[in-house]
Amino acid sequence: MFKSGNKPDVTTFGTLLKWLFLDDKVAEAEKLFKKLLVLELCDPNDVMILTVINGLCKAGGTIPALELLHVLEKTRWKADVKAHNAVIDGLCKGGMVDDALQLLSQMRAKSVSPDVFTYNPIIQGLCDADRWEDVEEMLGEMDDYRISKNVVTFNILVDAYCKEGRVKDAEDVLKDMMQQKICPDMFTYNARPMSLP
């Protein structure tokens, strides 16, 4: 491509990065992306950044993805909320909820507005760690910032409360869900013990 005088653009490099991750060539993809940044071979867009962050996280490289977010902070290219959410999800799935909470705090400091997809994995991670006070704090924070809960948020709570035998709390979540006109789905009903309405 270079020999013919054509310079690859963000779409070309983005496609190459995507295929490197799909072909399980994670180290090569990470190296190429860093080279793109250093040599400024193209201007990475949100899609390319998310492709790299997501690829690293899915390959078990949540820490390198987190480090990449920090590298991006020092450049003129910034990661959007979706890239941050991918790292938060990876951190929470890896049991690193405190790191996810720290990243949430950093997002706010960088004026990257969290959304429901930021909070859901954190709430799941906190539920898994039996950190119920922190769960309540996150739910309150969502209300404070006017971030609407979705069916996944409610499913996380119903499932966690049922697993803990906290049937009354699960019932309260279902009532709140109905009041907010969010329809339960098959995951909601699969989490419920038979004693719930």
Phi, psi and omega per residue, in radians:
M1 nan -0.802 3.111
F2 -1.110 -0.687 -3.095
K3 -1.109 -0.557 -3.134
S4 -1.449 0.033 3.113
G5 1.549 -0.030 3.107
N6 -1.557 2.267 3.115
K7 -1.679 2.198 3.111
P8 -1.046 2.535 3.120
D9 -1.934 -3.015 -3.085
V10 -1.061 -0.609 3.129
T11 -1.181 -0.748 3.133
T12 -1.092 -0.874 3.140
F13 -1.149 -0.657 3.121
G14 -1.083 -0.732 3.106
T15 -1.132 -0.749 3.117
L16 -1.061 -0.799 3.126
L17 -1.071 -0.774 3.134
K18 -1.009 -0.790 -3.111
W19 -1.234 -0.554 3.058
L20 -1.099 -0.758 3.108
F21 -1.154 -0.742 3.133
L22 -1.113 -0.522 3.134
D23 -1.561 0.193 3.097
D24 1.102 0.544 3.091
K25 -1.834 1.097 -3.011
V26 -1.122 -0.813 -3.116
A27 -1.069 -0.709 3.122
E28 -1.145 -0.697 3.129
A29 -1.131 -0.779 3.137
E30 -1.101 -0.751 3.130
K31 -1.093 -0.772 3.124
L32 -1.076 -0.770 -3.119
F33 -1.098 -0.770 3.119
K34 -1.103 -0.639 3.096
K35 -1.130 -0.703 3.086
L36 -1.028 -0.710 -3.132
L37 -1.195 -0.839 -3.071
V38 -1.151 -0.813 -3.086
L39 -1.526 -0.078 -3.118
E40 0.877 0.883 -3.138
L41 -1.248 -0.426 3.040
C42 -2.821 2.932 3.071
D43 -1.625 1.869 3.128
P44 -1.079 2.327 3.074
N45 -1.718 3.126 -3.117
D46 -1.024 -0.640 -3.127
V47 -1.134 -0.794 -3.137
M48 -1.127 -0.778 3.137
I49 -1.059 -0.780 3.124
L50 -1.123 -0.678 3.111
T51 -1.004 -0.781 -3.110
V52 -1.230 -0.853 -3.132
I53 -1.050 -0.835 -3.131
N54 -1.113 -0.740 3.116
G55 -1.062 -0.748 3.106
L56 -1.111 -0.805 -3.119
C57 -1.091 -0.777 -3.123
K58 -1.157 -0.437 3.118
A59 -1.543 0.138 3.133
G60 1.509 0.195 -3.109
G61 -1.780 0.941 -3.123
T62 -1.133 -0.682 3.139
I63 -1.140 -0.813 3.040
P64 -1.042 -0.601 3.103
A65 -1.154 -0.708 3.086
L66 -1.112 -0.747 3.104
E67 -1.097 -0.650 3.119
L68 -1.132 -0.656 3.048
L69 -1.014 -0.734 3.139
H70 -1.183 -0.625 3.081
V71 -1.109 -0.773 -3.125
L72 -1.073 -0.566 3.125
E73 -1.037 -0.491 -3.089
K74 -1.574 0.060 3.138
T75 -2.000 -3.135 3.080
R76 -1.452 -0.097 3.115
W77 -1.709 2.362 -3.095
K78 -2.108 2.560 3.080
A79 -1.481 2.431 3.137
D80 -1.530 -3.064 -3.092
V81 -1.078 -0.616 -3.123
K82 -1.129 -0.690 3.104
A83 -1.162 -0.740 3.082
H84 -1.089 -0.722 3.136
N85 -1.074 -0.673 3.125
A86 -1.087 -0.719 3.125
V87 -1.205 -0.755 3.121
I88 -1.049 -0.749 3.114
D89 -1.064 -0.793 3.113
G90 -1.101 -0.731 3.114
L91 -1.074 -0.803 -3.113
C92 -1.154 -0.715 3.100
K93 -1.138 -0.450 3.093
G94 -1.560 0.132 3.113
G95 1.362 0.262 -3.111
M96 -1.824 1.022 -3.058
V97 -1.137 -0.640 3.139
D98 -1.113 -0.639 3.064
D99 -1.150 -0.660 3.098
A100 -1.134 -0.712 3.101
L101 -1.119 -0.655 3.095
Q102 -1.140 -0.729 3.108
L103 -1.133 -0.665 3.068
L104 -1.012 -0.778 3.114
S105 -1.098 -0.722 3.122
Q106 -1.151 -0.622 3.104
M107 -1.019 -0.841 -3.130
R108 -1.072 -0.702 -3.138
A109 -1.130 -0.521 3.139
K110 -1.615 0.129 -3.113
S111 1.081 0.580 2.987
V112 -1.717 1.934 -3.029
S113 -1.355 2.067 3.078
P114 -1.135 2.774 3.080
D115 -2.325 -3.026 -3.108
V116 -1.053 -0.528 -3.135
F117 -1.322 -0.245 3.002
T118 -1.367 -0.784 -3.028
Y119 -1.340 -0.620 -3.053
N120 -0.975 -0.858 3.135
P121 -1.159 -0.555 3.102
I122 -1.147 -0.794 3.120
I123 -1.088 -0.725 3.094
Q124 -1.055 -0.813 3.137
G125 -1.090 -0.694 3.114
L126 -1.190 -0.695 3.073
C127 -1.082 -0.778 3.139
D128 -1.072 -0.515 -3.128
A129 -1.641 0.141 -3.123
D130 0.973 0.673 3.125
R131 -1.780 1.233 -2.976
W132 -1.156 -0.621 3.100
E133 -1.118 -0.697 3.113
D134 -1.183 -0.601 3.072
V135 -1.057 -0.840 3.137
E136 -1.077 -0.669 3.107
E137 -1.096 -0.760 3.128
M138 -1.134 -0.710 3.112
L139 -1.113 -0.704 3.086
G140 -1.132 -0.678 3.107
E141 -1.118 -0.701 3.085
M142 -1.037 -0.764 3.113
D143 -1.116 -0.765 -3.134
D144 -1.026 -0.695 -3.115
Y145 -1.618 0.143 3.129
R146 0.973 0.790 3.067
I147 -1.750 1.972 -3.074
S148 -1.254 2.392 3.039
K149 -1.272 2.584 3.071
N150 -2.001 -3.095 -3.084
V151 -1.056 -0.572 3.127
V152 -1.146 -0.741 3.108
T153 -0.988 -0.860 -3.126
F154 -1.140 -0.679 3.117
N155 -1.093 -0.710 3.092
I156 -1.000 -0.830 -3.097
L157 -1.175 -0.804 3.138
V158 -1.042 -0.827 -3.135
D159 -1.067 -0.801 -3.111
A160 -1.131 -0.767 3.137
Y161 -1.140 -0.708 3.115
C162 -1.100 -0.731 3.130
K163 -1.097 -0.526 3.130
E164 -1.519 -0.047 -3.109
G165 1.338 0.294 -3.119
R166 -1.638 1.207 -3.027
V167 -1.089 -0.717 -3.138
K168 -1.066 -0.740 3.107
D169 -1.121 -0.699 3.106
A170 -1.115 -0.709 3.095
E171 -1.085 -0.726 3.137
D172 -1.102 -0.667 3.111
V173 -1.131 -0.748 3.114
L174 -1.086 -0.707 3.108
K175 -1.119 -0.766 3.115
D176 -1.070 -0.697 3.122
M177 -1.051 -0.808 -3.136
M178 -1.152 -0.700 3.131
Q179 -1.104 -0.567 3.126
Q180 -1.519 0.110 3.095
K181 1.034 0.685 3.044
I182 -1.845 2.083 -3.073
C183 -1.354 2.284 3.023
P184 -1.072 2.654 3.088
D185 -2.096 -2.987 -3.077
M186 -1.094 -0.515 3.124
F187 -1.228 -0.623 3.092
T188 -1.072 -0.849 -3.078
Y189 -1.261 -0.521 3.106
N190 -1.231 -0.432 -3.133
A191 -1.424 -0.379 -3.010
R192 -1.336 2.354 2.937
P193 -1.254 2.810 -3.043
M194 -1.089 -0.357 -3.081
S195 -1.350 -0.200 3.132
L196 -1.414 2.620 -3.141
P197 -1.191 nan nan
